[in-house]
């Protein structure tokens, strides 16, 4: 696999944080699904972070 640009992983991580925050604030209105999706998104971005420093 090729290297991932750092801006892609950073954007994924920030979107996960925002989704987790909003999901936690609105958990009584929309349930825990947005919070869970945010956590999964953060884990996905952290799992793909080592690809930033990979050799081509």
N, C-alpha and C positions, 0 to 999 in steps of 0.2 A: 504494500500500500504506500501511497504517497503521504507526504507531510500535510497536515491540516493547518491552514492559516490560523494564527492566534486570535484574530478578530472573530472567527466563526465560533471557536470554543468559548471565548469570552462572552459573546452574544448569547449563546445557548445557556451559559451559566447565569447570566443576569436575568434572562427571561424566566429561568427556573426559580430564581430568588423572588422575582416580582410575582409570579404565579403562586408560589408558596405563601407569600405574605398576604396577598389578596384572598387566597383561598382560606387562610386562617382567620382573617378578619370577617369574612362573609360566610363562615362555616354554618351558622345558624339559619341562614337564608337559602343557601344552595347545597348544603351538605359538605362532605369531606372529599368529594371527587376532585375539585380543583387543587386542594392541598396535596392530595396524593399524586396527582399529575405533576405538580411542581417538584415534589421530592424525586419522582422518577426522572424528570428532566434534569435535575441537578446531578443525580447519580450517572445518567447517561453522559453528561458533559464532563464529569470527572473521569469517567472511564475512557473517554476519547482524548483526554488531555495529554497522555504520553505520546500521542501521534504528532504533537507539535514539534517534538525534538527528534523525530524518527529520521533515519537516513533514507534518502531516495533510492 
